[in-house]
Amino acid sequence: MIYQGATGPSAENLEKVLAITGAKKSADSYEALMETVSYIYSVKVHVANKIFAQSPFKDDFSATVTKSFFAETETLDLSNAADAAGKINSWTEEKSESRIKDIVSAGDLAGSKLVLASGLDIKGDWLIQFEEKDTQKKKFYISETDTVDCQMLYSSERLRYGEDLDLESQVACIAYENESIYLMLFLPRNRMGIKDLETKIQNKTIPKILQNMDHADVLLYVPKFRIEAKPDLQGPLTELGLGAIFDNPEFPGVVDGPTKSVKIAHKASIGVTEQGTDVGDAGK
């Protein structure tokens, strides 16, 4: 979105990292993507995106954000951090049907002139649901020797399954009611192999992984869980090459005023239950 009004190093960084060229082309492509997502039946993707700024927005920018990015803009007194955080959180909660809360705190907004707020979660039912009577408390390893008790879902169904030798992991897919959408589960052969998996999977594509999978009868145990992530994105985005949007932001096409301090507030959540993915009923 901010690329639509960026110039100088900010625009150059965004073009390189996002592999995009031309504001209109990138806006049209994103619009096509969001229209596709909105027509996925049985799985609801809650996407809440909005840009808040101390200064008034350019009319052309606001129009593009609304049409192509299915998002909103709002001029907000960010100098009153507590009040601004409350308004941003209220908007995100309302937009996500109360599924995404507390996306930002007053401390996060200190000195900010431009805030990009983004929330994401996914709700959908499994094609074949787990039986609640089969859910049992089991041990879940958090180190080679330490465990915690958790509610473990169980099924014995025919699933898409494979063993990926490169990743040293078993892989299974749980289909949603819309069978073209599924949750991929990776189980490293090494009990503490998650770090190695995170490194190795960067060199594999999902289609490549799927090529080595077939349907098989699988005994499947899955923790009933809820994960919420609220990362500070400035460090990771700077490492990727987007330092200019924080150090020397140039967005003259976004607002009528300075954008000397940019804050990106993001929160994502997912919960796995017997019925599907739903943050409301999943355990922590």
BELTA-V16923 format. One record per run of one state. SS is the DSSP state (H for helix, E for strand, C for the rest). FROM is the first residue (numbers start at 1). TO is the last residue. If there is no record, write none. Layout:
SS	FROM	TO
SS	FROM	TO
This chain:
C	1	1
H	2	5
C	6	7
H	8	18
C	19	22
H	23	38
C	39	42
E	43	53
C	54	56
E	57	57
C	58	58
H	59	69
C	70	71
E	72	75
C	76	80
H	81	95
C	96	105
H	106	109
C	110	113
E	114	126
C	127	131
H	132	134
C	135	135
E	136	141
C	142	146
E	147	164
C	165	168
E	169	176
C	177	181
E	182	188
C	189	193
H	194	203
C	204	205
H	206	211
C	212	213
E	214	223
C	224	224
E	225	229
C	230	232
H	233	242
C	243	243
H	244	247
C	248	254
E	255	255
C	256	261
E	262	272
C	273	275
E	276	277
C	278	284
